[in-house]
């Protein structure tokens, strides 16, 4: 994808499990991000969700607020902004292949678009993604989707999807202190020309609703550079390869500006070795 390397993740526009306390402020934040050059926004119809006991243990009900905020923020904007969304999770669990078309069509309506720029298949518990991915590939052939991606996947899922259709982007969890479980996938994506777009690079245990994860090495390097820990994490991420894109989320304009400034932070070889 031809986009700037730091975009915006939409999940932190929202309070934990709820719509933002100030919807207008969330709309302004997205508009400000675009004014500052952001041309890649990552969202999903299942942002946010609230606990719903009627759905059984661990059940949730999707509110779909993030997409509505993005649509309002971009209304009338003449420039190009790639909006990436995800399908798969629903209130009743992972969608069946036959349900994916309706989810994509719902995203088209919610975002006010005739074609979705990038749709990830967000899998959960599948041994084989080919049947699901084939549905998205058919929608791509119909012109409803431009690019396809994978999210929350294992290496074999990438191979399965590639046997069906081209994969433009892959989104898995990735951070200096997350055990580096996805190093091999990151490298494979680079070899194949696939964008690697990780989530939760900044997040602590609270994930999207927590603060930036506390890490003594990150903090030390941040202090040495006069930077924030979030900026160090983003700079580290971008150092992993030119195919790596960042989608940090925030509900604060000040943090938005700080996150975008991380693109110019240059970490030393020693810094990168310390971060691993």
Secondary structure, DSSP 8 states (H G I E B T S, - for coil): --S-SB-EESGGGSBTTB--S-HHHHHHHHHHHHHTT--EEE--TT-SEEE-GGG-TT-EEE--HHHHHHHHHHTT--S--EEEEEESEETTEE--GGGHHHHHHHHHHHHT-SSEEEEEEE-SS-S--HHHHHHHHHHHHHTSEEEEEEES--HHHHHHHHTTS---EEE-B--TTTTTTTHHHHHHHHHHT-EEEEB-SSB-TTGGGS-B---HHHHHHHHHHT--HHHHHHHHHHHT-TTEEE--B-S-HHHHHHHHHGGG----HHHHHHH-
